Every structure is written in structure tokens, then in C-alpha cells.
Amino acid sequence: MARIRVLELPAEHRGDDMTTPFVLVVDQAADLVNQVDTTALAEKVGARAVLCFADPIDLE
């Protein structure tokens, strides 16, 4: 079964505004790797990128 994790990137400061960008990491998704339009998905959810892997990925 696929896992979805959020990887927070360093916060960005623009004047008084602060945003925390993120990347979605999807692993153990062998059946989805070639079927997902990662660019479109990233735009829809507001992520900087979506990374999709067939095998488990260690983020630590």
C-alpha cells in the first residue's frame, strides 16, 4: 500500500509574511509511478513538488 508523507522545507520570509513550503513524497507505489502527473498534482495541492517512488524511501 502506498504511503504519502509531507516533507517540510525551510520557512520563507517575505516581509511580515512567512510560508512553509513542502514536498509530497509517495513511496511503495509501484502501480502508480508511471500513472501520476506529479506536476499537476503538486499544483493542485500547493506543494513545491511531488516525488513518487515504487520502493520504500527513508526520509531520515
Summary of the structure (lengths in Angstrom):
residues: 60
radius of gyration: 13.2
end to end distance: 20.3
largest distance: 43.4
contacts: 135
relative contact order: 0.28
helix: 13%
strand: 37%
